[in-house]
Amino acid sequence: MASCKHTVSDKNHFDIPVWHRYTMTIEEAAGYYHIGEGKLRMLIDQNPHEDFYVMNGNRVLIKRAKFERYLDQATAV
């Protein structure tokens, strides 16, 4: 029988595009929205009760659709 080992190049084949993900890391969000990582962290610190992020341990994950709604309502970032 053939071996079913996945190589590193196979990993990229199974990745979900950022625009289809429910959450993304600070680094991914910074690249996707063209907002600096520091600015994103500052938005999270200044808005602790907003619903556009979730903490996974000490890692911040941005909820893509809810963050887009937040940005739509914001007059300045």
C-alpha positions as CSV (number, residue, x, y, z in Angstrom):
1,M,0.0,0.0,0.0
2,A,1.1,3.5,-0.6
3,S,2.1,5.7,2.3
4,C,-0.3,8.5,3.3
5,K,2.3,10.9,4.7
6,H,1.7,14.6,4.2
7,T,4.6,16.8,3.3
8,V,5.1,20.4,4.2
9,S,3.9,21.4,0.7
10,D,0.6,19.4,1.3
11,K,-0.1,21.6,4.3
12,N,-0.7,24.7,2.1
13,H,-3.2,22.7,0.0
14,F,-5.5,22.3,3.0
15,D,-5.2,25.9,4.3
16,I,-8.4,27.9,4.3
17,P,-8.1,31.3,2.7
18,V,-8.1,34.2,5.1
19,W,-11.3,35.7,3.7
20,H,-13.1,32.4,4.5
21,R,-11.8,32.0,8.1
22,Y,-13.9,32.8,11.1
23,T,-10.8,34.0,13.1
24,M,-7.3,35.2,12.2
25,T,-4.2,36.0,14.1
26,I,-3.0,39.5,14.7
27,E,-0.3,39.0,12.0
28,E,-2.8,37.7,9.5
29,A,-5.3,40.5,10.2
30,A,-2.6,43.1,9.9
31,G,-1.8,41.9,6.4
32,Y,-5.4,41.4,5.4
33,Y,-6.7,44.8,6.6
34,H,-3.4,46.8,6.0
35,I,-3.5,47.9,9.7
36,G,-0.3,47.6,11.7
37,E,0.0,44.9,14.4
38,G,0.6,47.6,17.0
39,K,-2.5,49.4,16.0
40,L,-4.6,46.2,16.2
41,R,-3.2,45.4,19.6
42,M,-4.0,49.0,20.7
43,L,-7.6,48.7,19.4
44,I,-8.0,45.5,21.5
45,D,-6.6,47.1,24.6
46,Q,-8.8,50.2,24.2
47,N,-11.9,48.2,23.5
48,P,-11.9,45.3,26.1
49,H,-15.6,44.7,25.9
50,E,-16.0,44.6,22.1
51,D,-17.0,41.4,20.5
52,F,-14.5,41.4,17.5
53,Y,-11.8,39.3,19.2
54,V,-11.4,36.2,21.3
55,M,-8.5,35.1,23.6
56,N,-7.2,31.7,23.0
57,G,-4.8,31.4,26.0
58,N,-2.6,34.4,25.6
59,R,-3.1,34.5,21.8
60,V,-5.6,37.1,20.4
61,L,-7.7,35.9,17.5
62,I,-9.7,38.5,15.4
63,K,-13.2,37.5,14.4
64,R,-13.1,38.5,10.8
65,A,-16.8,39.4,10.1
66,K,-17.3,41.1,13.4
67,F,-14.1,43.1,13.0
68,E,-15.3,44.2,9.5
69,R,-18.5,45.4,11.0
70,Y,-16.5,47.3,13.7
71,L,-14.4,48.9,11.0
72,D,-17.5,49.9,9.0
73,Q,-18.9,51.8,12.0
74,A,-15.5,53.4,12.9
75,T,-14.9,56.9,11.8
76,A,-11.1,56.6,12.3
77,V,-8.7,53.9,13.2
